[in-house]
Amino acid sequence: MLKRLVQLTMILTVVAIAAAVGISNRQKKQADAYNAFGIFAKVYNIVKARYVEPVNEERAMEGAYRGAVESVFDQNSYIPADIMAKIQPRLAEKGRVGIRVIKRGGYAQVVHVEPGSEAEKAGIVAGTILQKINGKYTWDLSLFAIKAMLKGPVGKPVNLTYYSMDQGKDVEHSFRYTELAPPASSIYKVEEYKAFRIESFSDDVVDQFNRYAVTGKPALLDLRYTQDDHYRNMLKLAAFIIGKKVTVTARRRDAVKTFTARPVEGVPGLCVPHLFVLTSGFTMNAGAVMANLLKGQPGVILVGTRTSGKAFDSQVLKLDDGAYVELATVFYRPLLKKGIKPDVRSYIDDSEISSKIENILKKESHKADGNKTAA
């Protein structure tokens, strides 16, 4: 009896300690949150009291909201109600400039230029810093607003100010919104080689890539500017290339969903000795996940620079005061947040990539010749 009483006492003591620790941790978190709000109030009051000019309180608070949204993920956006009222009609417009952008270092950076667009003809390339749209600094705009302002009525002019890499200076150029229908994929020349570039993972991407790979020796899969979000179609292509089942997970705050794809029965897999996959810091979303799936697979060589490490889906949520938040609500894996390193590092310039591939093929050829001689 005494032994059971001692055991019961010990159990109750452990439970009490665990509960006390739990309460203490919750209290600490609450205290930390209250302290953070207290610090914010002090900073805000100092700004109001000491800044050389009168503070626009509404704008200051909007800056705080924007900072809270964007600090957790740099592709999130906070859109004040008055800004949304101005840009919302643009979302349905068919005219575009022909560039895709992300936020990097505060400004908008071009991550892709659509073939045949006015932007391409003007010499804008991936990596270009977009400073102003119609006189408004992109630094002061959310990513959502920037993407909306790059759309407009077909034929209407839009002025962009950007740093031209070719000219080495800031350039202001007037474009016109154009209705563009870029191909889902294209085959183009990388010096003496042919590459298969993916703009979007279409329903028939496997057939298109297979037809290319039959003639493309060596085969080059260009994911340098792929930010597409058709993950299921991407999985089909990955399964075809790898020759076995592949899996991707979509993680929400409260759930994880798994997607799988298998090679199609009766369809031969990819029959090439080498597949060179071109990557860059602009490889995002389904393109970034695919690079992770292909990394380390037999015969696959990643060439370029580290991928972005971003693969997500966003939702636009309306707040009670009429403002909006564009928030990443799904993250996809497999993915390294720092981006995946290529097997062969190369700047994304076509000529450098071409020379890197040529060197790899020469080494493989010499190695094969040496093995034949030894035999």
Contacts in CASP RR format, 6 or more apart in sequence:
PFRMAT RR
TARGET T0000
AUTHOR 0000-0000-0000
METHOD contacts of the structure
MODEL  1
MLKRLVQLTMILTVVAIAAAVGISNRQKKQADAYNAFGIFAKVYNIVKAR
YVEPVNEERAMEGAYRGAVESVFDQNSYIPADIMAKIQPRLAEKGRVGIR
VIKRGGYAQVVHVEPGSEAEKAGIVAGTILQKINGKYTWDLSLFAIKAML
KGPVGKPVNLTYYSMDQGKDVEHSFRYTELAPPASSIYKVEEYKAFRIES
FSDDVVDQFNRYAVTGKPALLDLRYTQDDHYRNMLKLAAFIIGKKVTVTA
RRRDAVKTFTARPVEGVPGLCVPHLFVLTSGFTMNAGAVMANLLKGQPGV
ILVGTRTSGKAFDSQVLKLDDGAYVELATVFYRPLLKKGIKPDVRSYIDD
SEISSKIENILKKESHKADGNKTAA
40 64 0 8 1.000
44 60 0 8 1.000
44 64 0 8 1.000
47 55 0 8 1.000
47 60 0 8 1.000
48 55 0 8 1.000
48 57 0 8 1.000
62 78 0 8 1.000
62 80 0 8 1.000
63 78 0 8 1.000
65 78 0 8 1.000
65 323 0 8 1.000
66 77 0 8 1.000
66 78 0 8 1.000
66 142 0 8 1.000
67 78 0 8 1.000
68 78 0 8 1.000
69 76 0 8 1.000
69 77 0 8 1.000
69 78 0 8 1.000
69 325 0 8 1.000
69 327 0 8 1.000
70 76 0 8 1.000
70 77 0 8 1.000
70 78 0 8 1.000
70 103 0 8 1.000
70 142 0 8 1.000
73 312 0 8 1.000
73 327 0 8 1.000
73 328 0 8 1.000
74 102 0 8 1.000
74 103 0 8 1.000
74 104 0 8 1.000
75 102 0 8 1.000
75 103 0 8 1.000
75 143 0 8 1.000
75 310 0 8 1.000
75 312 0 8 1.000
75 314 0 8 1.000
75 328 0 8 1.000
76 143 0 8 1.000
76 314 0 8 1.000
76 325 0 8 1.000
76 326 0 8 1.000
76 327 0 8 1.000
76 328 0 8 1.000
77 142 0 8 1.000
77 143 0 8 1.000
77 144 0 8 1.000
77 145 0 8 1.000
77 325 0 8 1.000
77 326 0 8 1.000
78 142 0 8 1.000
78 323 0 8 1.000
78 324 0 8 1.000
78 325 0 8 1.000
79 87 0 8 1.000
79 142 0 8 1.000
79 144 0 8 1.000
79 145 0 8 1.000
79 323 0 8 1.000
79 324 0 8 1.000
79 325 0 8 1.000
79 326 0 8 1.000
80 323 0 8 1.000
81 321 0 8 1.000
81 322 0 8 1.000
81 323 0 8 1.000
81 324 0 8 1.000
83 142 0 8 1.000
83 145 0 8 1.000
84 322 0 8 1.000
84 323 0 8 1.000
84 324 0 8 1.000
87 144 0 8 1.000
87 145 0 8 1.000
87 148 0 8 1.000
87 149 0 8 1.000
88 148 0 8 1.000
90 148 0 8 1.000
90 149 0 8 1.000
90 151 0 8 1.000
90 152 0 8 1.000
91 148 0 8 1.000
91 151 0 8 1.000
93 151 0 8 1.000
93 152 0 8 1.000
93 153 0 8 1.000
93 154 0 8 1.000
93 177 0 8 1.000
94 152 0 8 1.000
94 154 0 8 1.000
94 179 0 8 1.000
95 151 0 8 1.000
95 152 0 8 1.000
95 153 0 8 1.000
95 154 0 8 1.000
95 155 0 8 1.000
95 177 0 8 1.000
95 178 0 8 1.000
95 179 0 8 1.000
95 180 0 8 1.000
96 114 0 8 1.000
96 117 0 8 1.000
96 150 0 8 1.000
96 151 0 8 1.000
96 152 0 8 1.000
96 177 0 8 1.000
96 178 0 8 1.000
96 179 0 8 1.000
96 180 0 8 1.000
97 117 0 8 1.000
97 118 0 8 1.000
97 119 0 8 1.000
97 150 0 8 1.000
97 158 0 8 1.000
97 160 0 8 1.000
97 175 0 8 1.000
97 177 0 8 1.000
97 178 0 8 1.000
98 113 0 8 1.000
98 114 0 8 1.000
98 117 0 8 1.000
98 118 0 8 1.000
98 119 0 8 1.000
98 120 0 8 1.000
98 150 0 8 1.000
98 178 0 8 1.000
98 180 0 8 1.000
99 110 0 8 1.000
99 112 0 8 1.000
99 113 0 8 1.000
99 114 0 8 1.000
99 117 0 8 1.000
99 119 0 8 1.000
99 124 0 8 1.000
99 130 0 8 1.000
99 150 0 8 1.000
100 110 0 8 1.000
100 111 0 8 1.000
100 112 0 8 1.000
100 227 0 8 1.000
101 108 0 8 1.000
101 109 0 8 1.000
101 110 0 8 1.000
101 111 0 8 1.000
101 130 0 8 1.000
101 143 0 8 1.000
101 146 0 8 1.000
101 147 0 8 1.000
101 150 0 8 1.000
102 108 0 8 1.000
102 109 0 8 1.000
102 111 0 8 1.000
102 143 0 8 1.000
102 284 0 8 1.000
103 109 0 8 1.000
103 143 0 8 1.000
103 146 0 8 1.000
106 138 0 8 1.000
106 139 0 8 1.000
107 129 0 8 1.000
107 130 0 8 1.000
107 131 0 8 1.000
107 138 0 8 1.000
107 139 0 8 1.000
108 129 0 8 1.000
108 130 0 8 1.000
108 138 0 8 1.000
108 141 0 8 1.000
108 143 0 8 1.000
108 146 0 8 1.000
109 127 0 8 1.000
109 128 0 8 1.000
109 129 0 8 1.000
109 130 0 8 1.000
110 119 0 8 1.000
110 124 0 8 1.000
110 125 0 8 1.000
110 126 0 8 1.000
110 127 0 8 1.000
110 128 0 8 1.000
110 129 0 8 1.000
110 130 0 8 1.000
110 162 0 8 1.000
111 126 0 8 1.000
111 127 0 8 1.000
111 225 0 8 1.000
111 227 0 8 1.000
111 282 0 8 1.000
111 284 0 8 1.000
112 126 0 8 1.000
112 225 0 8 1.000
112 227 0 8 1.000
112 282 0 8 1.000
113 119 0 8 1.000
113 120 0 8 1.000
113 124 0 8 1.000
113 125 0 8 1.000
113 126 0 8 1.000
113 225 0 8 1.000
114 120 0 8 1.000
114 180 0 8 1.000
114 182 0 8 1.000
114 199 0 8 1.000
115 182 0 8 1.000
115 183 0 8 1.000
115 186 0 8 1.000
116 180 0 8 1.000
117 178 0 8 1.000
117 180 0 8 1.000
118 175 0 8 1.000
118 176 0 8 1.000
118 178 0 8 1.000
119 175 0 8 1.000
122 173 0 8 1.000
122 175 0 8 1.000
123 164 0 8 1.000
123 166 0 8 1.000
124 162 0 8 1.000
124 164 0 8 1.000
125 165 0 8 1.000
126 224 0 8 1.000
126 225 0 8 1.000
126 280 0 8 1.000
126 282 0 8 1.000
126 348 0 8 1.000
127 165 0 8 1.000
127 282 0 8 1.000
128 162 0 8 1.000
128 163 0 8 1.000
128 164 0 8 1.000
128 165 0 8 1.000
129 162 0 8 1.000
129 163 0 8 1.000
130 138 0 8 1.000
130 146 0 8 1.000
130 160 0 8 1.000
130 161 0 8 1.000
130 162 0 8 1.000
131 137 0 8 1.000
131 138 0 8 1.000
131 161 0 8 1.000
131 162 0 8 1.000
131 163 0 8 1.000
131 170 0 8 1.000
132 138 0 8 1.000
132 159 0 8 1.000
132 160 0 8 1.000
132 161 0 8 1.000
132 172 0 8 1.000
133 141 0 8 1.000
133 146 0 8 1.000
133 149 0 8 1.000
133 150 0 8 1.000
133 158 0 8 1.000
133 159 0 8 1.000
133 160 0 8 1.000
133 161 0 8 1.000
134 149 0 8 1.000
134 158 0 8 1.000
134 159 0 8 1.000
135 159 0 8 1.000
135 161 0 8 1.000
136 149 0 8 1.000
138 146 0 8 1.000
141 149 0 8 1.000
142 326 0 8 1.000
143 326 0 8 1.000
144 316 0 8 1.000
144 324 0 8 1.000
144 326 0 8 1.000
149 158 0 8 1.000
150 158 0 8 1.000
151 177 0 8 1.000
152 158 0 8 1.000
152 177 0 8 1.000
153 177 0 8 1.000
154 177 0 8 1.000
154 178 0 8 1.000
154 179 0 8 1.000
155 176 0 8 1.000
155 177 0 8 1.000
155 178 0 8 1.000
156 176 0 8 1.000
156 177 0 8 1.000
157 174 0 8 1.000
157 175 0 8 1.000
157 176 0 8 1.000
158 174 0 8 1.000
158 175 0 8 1.000
158 176 0 8 1.000
158 177 0 8 1.000
159 172 0 8 1.000
159 173 0 8 1.000
159 174 0 8 1.000
159 175 0 8 1.000
160 172 0 8 1.000
160 173 0 8 1.000
160 175 0 8 1.000
161 170 0 8 1.000
161 171 0 8 1.000
161 172 0 8 1.000
161 173 0 8 1.000
162 170 0 8 1.000
162 171 0 8 1.000
162 173 0 8 1.000
163 169 0 8 1.000
163 170 0 8 1.000
163 171 0 8 1.000
164 170 0 8 1.000
164 171 0 8 1.000
182 199 0 8 1.000
183 199 0 8 1.000
184 198 0 8 1.000
184 199 0 8 1.000
184 200 0 8 1.000
184 201 0 8 1.000
184 202 0 8 1.000
184 205 0 8 1.000
184 208 0 8 1.000
185 196 0 8 1.000
185 197 0 8 1.000
185 198 0 8 1.000
185 199 0 8 1.000
185 200 0 8 1.000
185 202 0 8 1.000
185 205 0 8 1.000
185 208 0 8 1.000
185 209 0 8 1.000
186 196 0 8 1.000
186 197 0 8 1.000
186 199 0 8 1.000
187 194 0 8 1.000
187 195 0 8 1.000
187 196 0 8 1.000
187 197 0 8 1.000
187 212 0 8 1.000
188 194 0 8 1.000
188 195 0 8 1.000
188 197 0 8 1.000
189 195 0 8 1.000
190 220 0 8 1.000
190 222 0 8 1.000
190 278 0 8 1.000
190 350 0 8 1.000
190 353 0 8 1.000
190 354 0 8 1.000
191 350 0 8 1.000
191 351 0 8 1.000
191 354 0 8 1.000
191 355 0 8 1.000
192 354 0 8 1.000
193 216 0 8 1.000
193 218 0 8 1.000
193 220 0 8 1.000
193 354 0 8 1.000
193 357 0 8 1.000
194 212 0 8 1.000
194 215 0 8 1.000
194 216 0 8 1.000
194 220 0 8 1.000
195 220 0 8 1.000
195 221 0 8 1.000
195 222 0 8 1.000
195 278 0 8 1.000
196 208 0 8 1.000
196 209 0 8 1.000
196 212 0 8 1.000
196 213 0 8 1.000
196 219 0 8 1.000
196 220 0 8 1.000
196 221 0 8 1.000
196 222 0 8 1.000
197 222 0 8 1.000
197 224 0 8 1.000
197 225 0 8 1.000
198 205 0 8 1.000
198 221 0 8 1.000
198 222 0 8 1.000
198 223 0 8 1.000
198 226 0 8 1.000
198 228 0 8 1.000
198 287 0 8 1.000
199 225 0 8 1.000
199 226 0 8 1.000
199 228 0 8 1.000
200 228 0 8 1.000
200 230 0 8 1.000
201 228 0 8 1.000
201 230 0 8 1.000
201 231 0 8 1.000
201 233 0 8 1.000
201 234 0 8 1.000
201 237 0 8 1.000
201 286 0 8 1.000
202 208 0 8 1.000
202 230 0 8 1.000
202 233 0 8 1.000
203 233 0 8 1.000
205 233 0 8 1.000
205 234 0 8 1.000
205 236 0 8 1.000
205 237 0 8 1.000
206 236 0 8 1.000
206 237 0 8 1.000
206 240 0 8 1.000
206 264 0 8 1.000
206 267 0 8 1.000
209 221 0 8 1.000
209 237 0 8 1.000
209 240 0 8 1.000
210 240 0 8 1.000
210 267 0 8 1.000
210 269 0 8 1.000
210 270 0 8 1.000
212 219 0 8 1.000
213 219 0 8 1.000
213 270 0 8 1.000
213 271 0 8 1.000
213 272 0 8 1.000
213 275 0 8 1.000
216 272 0 8 1.000
217 272 0 8 1.000
218 272 0 8 1.000
218 273 0 8 1.000
218 274 0 8 1.000
218 275 0 8 1.000
218 276 0 8 1.000
218 357 0 8 1.000
218 361 0 8 1.000
219 270 0 8 1.000
219 272 0 8 1.000
219 274 0 8 1.000
219 275 0 8 1.000
219 276 0 8 1.000
220 275 0 8 1.000
220 276 0 8 1.000
220 277 0 8 1.000
220 278 0 8 1.000
220 357 0 8 1.000
221 241 0 8 1.000
221 275 0 8 1.000
221 276 0 8 1.000
221 277 0 8 1.000
221 278 0 8 1.000
222 278 0 8 1.000
223 277 0 8 1.000
223 278 0 8 1.000
223 279 0 8 1.000
223 283 0 8 1.000
223 287 0 8 1.000
223 290 0 8 1.000
223 291 0 8 1.000
224 278 0 8 1.000
224 279 0 8 1.000
224 280 0 8 1.000
224 281 0 8 1.000
224 282 0 8 1.000
224 283 0 8 1.000
224 304 0 8 1.000
224 348 0 8 1.000
225 280 0 8 1.000
225 282 0 8 1.000
225 283 0 8 1.000
226 283 0 8 1.000
226 284 0 8 1.000
226 285 0 8 1.000
226 286 0 8 1.000
226 287 0 8 1.000
226 290 0 8 1.000
227 282 0 8 1.000
227 283 0 8 1.000
227 284 0 8 1.000
227 285 0 8 1.000
227 287 0 8 1.000
228 234 0 8 1.000
228 285 0 8 1.000
228 286 0 8 1.000
228 287 0 8 1.000
229 285 0 8 1.000
229 286 0 8 1.000
229 313 0 8 1.000
230 286 0 8 1.000
231 248 0 8 1.000
231 250 0 8 1.000
231 259 0 8 1.000
231 285 0 8 1.000
231 286 0 8 1.000
231 289 0 8 1.000
231 332 0 8 1.000
232 259 0 8 1.000
232 261 0 8 1.000
233 286 0 8 1.000
234 286 0 8 1.000
234 287 0 8 1.000
234 289 0 8 1.000
234 290 0 8 1.000
235 246 0 8 1.000
235 248 0 8 1.000
235 259 0 8 1.000
235 260 0 8 1.000
235 261 0 8 1.000
236 261 0 8 1.000
237 290 0 8 1.000
238 246 0 8 1.000
238 261 0 8 1.000
238 290 0 8 1.000
238 293 0 8 1.000
238 294 0 8 1.000
239 245 0 8 1.000
239 246 0 8 1.000
239 261 0 8 1.000
239 262 0 8 1.000
239 263 0 8 1.000
240 263 0 8 1.000
240 264 0 8 1.000
240 267 0 8 1.000
240 269 0 8 1.000
240 270 0 8 1.000
241 269 0 8 1.000
241 270 0 8 1.000
241 275 0 8 1.000
241 294 0 8 1.000
241 297 0 8 1.000
241 300 0 8 1.000
242 293 0 8 1.000
242 294 0 8 1.000
242 297 0 8 1.000
243 263 0 8 1.000
243 269 0 8 1.000
243 270 0 8 1.000
244 262 0 8 1.000
244 263 0 8 1.000
245 260 0 8 1.000
245 261 0 8 1.000
245 262 0 8 1.000
246 260 0 8 1.000
246 261 0 8 1.000
246 293 0 8 1.000
247 258 0 8 1.000
247 259 0 8 1.000
247 260 0 8 1.000
248 258 0 8 1.000
248 259 0 8 1.000
248 260 0 8 1.000
248 289 0 8 1.000
248 293 0 8 1.000
248 332 0 8 1.000
248 333 0 8 1.000
248 334 0 8 1.000
249 256 0 8 1.000
249 257 0 8 1.000
249 258 0 8 1.000
249 259 0 8 1.000
249 332 0 8 1.000
249 333 0 8 1.000
249 334 0 8 1.000
250 256 0 8 1.000
250 257 0 8 1.000
250 258 0 8 1.000
250 259 0 8 1.000
250 313 0 8 1.000
250 330 0 8 1.000
250 331 0 8 1.000
250 332 0 8 1.000
251 330 0 8 1.000
251 331 0 8 1.000
251 332 0 8 1.000
251 333 0 8 1.000
252 329 0 8 1.000
252 330 0 8 1.000
253 329 0 8 1.000
263 269 0 8 1.000
273 299 0 8 1.000
274 299 0 8 1.000
274 300 0 8 1.000
274 301 0 8 1.000
274 360 0 8 1.000
274 361 0 8 1.000
274 364 0 8 1.000
275 294 0 8 1.000
275 299 0 8 1.000
275 300 0 8 1.000
275 301 0 8 1.000
276 301 0 8 1.000
276 302 0 8 1.000
276 303 0 8 1.000
276 357 0 8 1.000
276 360 0 8 1.000
277 291 0 8 1.000
277 294 0 8 1.000
277 300 0 8 1.000
277 301 0 8 1.000
277 302 0 8 1.000
277 303 0 8 1.000
278 303 0 8 1.000
278 304 0 8 1.000
278 348 0 8 1.000
278 353 0 8 1.000
279 291 0 8 1.000
279 302 0 8 1.000
279 303 0 8 1.000
279 304 0 8 1.000
279 305 0 8 1.000
279 306 0 8 1.000
279 307 0 8 1.000
279 340 0 8 1.000
279 342 0 8 1.000
280 304 0 8 1.000
280 305 0 8 1.000
280 307 0 8 1.000
280 348 0 8 1.000
281 305 0 8 1.000
281 306 0 8 1.000
281 307 0 8 1.000
281 308 0 8 1.000
281 339 0 8 1.000
282 308 0 8 1.000
283 291 0 8 1.000
283 307 0 8 1.000
283 308 0 8 1.000
284 307 0 8 1.000
284 308 0 8 1.000
284 309 0 8 1.000
284 310 0 8 1.000
284 311 0 8 1.000
285 310 0 8 1.000
285 311 0 8 1.000
285 312 0 8 1.000
285 332 0 8 1.000
286 311 0 8 1.000
286 332 0 8 1.000
287 307 0 8 1.000
287 311 0 8 1.000
288 307 0 8 1.000
288 308 0 8 1.000
288 309 0 8 1.000
288 310 0 8 1.000
288 311 0 8 1.000
288 335 0 8 1.000
288 339 0 8 1.000
288 340 0 8 1.000
289 311 0 8 1.000
289 332 0 8 1.000
289 333 0 8 1.000
289 334 0 8 1.000
289 335 0 8 1.000
291 302 0 8 1.000
291 307 0 8 1.000
291 340 0 8 1.000
292 307 0 8 1.000
292 334 0 8 1.000
292 335 0 8 1.000
292 336 0 8 1.000
292 340 0 8 1.000
293 334 0 8 1.000
294 300 0 8 1.000
294 302 0 8 1.000
295 302 0 8 1.000
295 340 0 8 1.000
295 343 0 8 1.000
296 343 0 8 1.000
301 343 0 8 1.000
301 344 0 8 1.000
301 360 0 8 1.000
302 340 0 8 1.000
302 341 0 8 1.000
302 342 0 8 1.000
302 343 0 8 1.000
302 344 0 8 1.000
303 342 0 8 1.000
303 343 0 8 1.000
303 344 0 8 1.000
303 346 0 8 1.000
303 353 0 8 1.000
303 356 0 8 1.000
303 357 0 8 1.000
304 342 0 8 1.000
304 344 0 8 1.000
304 345 0 8 1.000
304 346 0 8 1.000
304 347 0 8 1.000
304 348 0 8 1.000
304 353 0 8 1.000
304 356 0 8 1.000
305 342 0 8 1.000
305 345 0 8 1.000
305 346 0 8 1.000
305 347 0 8 1.000
305 348 0 8 1.000
306 338 0 8 1.000
306 339 0 8 1.000
306 340 0 8 1.000
306 341 0 8 1.000
306 342 0 8 1.000
307 336 0 8 1.000
307 339 0 8 1.000
307 340 0 8 1.000
308 339 0 8 1.000
309 335 0 8 1.000
309 336 0 8 1.000
309 337 0 8 1.000
309 338 0 8 1.000
309 339 0 8 1.000
309 340 0 8 1.000
311 331 0 8 1.000
311 332 0 8 1.000
311 333 0 8 1.000
311 335 0 8 1.000
312 328 0 8 1.000
312 330 0 8 1.000
312 331 0 8 1.000
312 332 0 8 1.000
313 328 0 8 1.000
313 329 0 8 1.000
313 330 0 8 1.000
313 332 0 8 1.000
314 326 0 8 1.000
314 327 0 8 1.000
314 328 0 8 1.000
314 329 0 8 1.000
315 326 0 8 1.000
315 327 0 8 1.000
315 329 0 8 1.000
316 324 0 8 1.000
316 325 0 8 1.000
316 326 0 8 1.000
317 324 0 8 1.000
317 325 0 8 1.000
317 326 0 8 1.000
317 327 0 8 1.000
318 324 0 8 1.000
319 325 0 8 1.000
344 356 0 8 1.000
344 360 0 8 1.000
346 352 0 8 1.000
346 353 0 8 1.000
346 356 0 8 1.000
347 353 0 8 1.000
END
